[in-house]
Structure formats: structure tokens, C-alpha cells
Amino acid sequence: MTGRRVLLIAGGAAVGLVLAAVGLVALLLATAPGHAFVRNRAVSMLEKTLNGHVTIGSVSGSLWRLADISDVTLATPDGRPVLRVARVRVRYAWLDILRGRWLLNRVELIRPTIVLDQAP
């Protein structure tokens, strides 16, 4: 077997592995376990960023460019709600996320409730 042929076979195998990985990610993002994984990661990331607690009821949508997030609550560290949103719809580009930039192209809040409470 010549060096060129070995290189072509290795290159073809590498492309096949990349395509299989992309297909697996696509399948994962379209399933309930994939949505649960995204929900758990979002809660974890938001709680590290915010000083308080975050709950998310569910995540749905294709997740390639759009996510529908239901029953979102942001609360103070002692559990008092500050923001409740029935549904949040976000649009984004995966290329930005892969580059480590969390840029949201569009954010829609459906039935938001903000609780303003003055400390005694």
C-alpha cells in the first residue's frame, strides 16, 4: 500500500468520525435527555454567574438555533423570587458558542413577572 493511499484512507476515516460525531450531537439535541442536559448546564452556568438560585422547568425546540425555555425563576440566595417568566425564547448561533462567545441574537420573554421588594 502506498503512502498516498494510506493517507486517503486515514483522511476518509477522520471525516467519517467527524460526521458520526455531528450526527450523534444532532440526535442528542433532538431528544428529551439532550434537552435535560442543556437545562441542567444552563442552570449550573447561570447560578455560577448570578448571586441566587435559578430554576428552569423545561427546555424544548430544535436547539440548533432556537431554544424555548419554560417556567424560569430567578430567586435571591434566601429563596425569594425576583423574576418569573412563563417562557423564554432565545435565538443564537452555534459558531459563536463554539468560539466561547455567548451571544444571543434574540430574546423573547413571554409573561414575565418582576418582584420588587424593598428591604425593611
Residue, then its C-alpha position, 0 to 999 in steps of 0.5 A: m500500500t502506498g503512502r498516498r493511499v494510506l493517507l486517503i484512507a486515514g483522511g476518509a476515516a477522520v471525516g467519517l468520525v467527524l460526521a458520526a460525531v455531528g450526527l450523534v450531537a444532532l440526535l442528542l439535541a433532538t431528544a428529551p435527555g439532550h434537552a435535560f442536559v442543556r437545562n441542567r448546564a444552563v442552570s449550573m452556568l447561570e447560578k455560577t454567574l448570578n448571586g441566587h438560585v435559578t430554576i428552569g422547568s423545561v427546555s424544548g425546540s430544535l436547539w440548533r438555533l432556537a431554544d424555548i425555555s419554560d417556567v424560569t425563576l430567578a430567586t435571591p440566595d434566601g429563596r425569594p423570587v425576583l423574576r418569573v417568566a412563563r417562557v423564554r425564547v432565545r435565538y443564537a448561533w452555534l459558531d459563536i458558542l463554539r468560539g466561547r462567545w455567548l451571544l444571543n441574537r434574540v430574546e423573547l420573554i413571554r409573561p414575565t413577572i418582576v418582584l420588587d421588594q424593598a428591604p425593611 
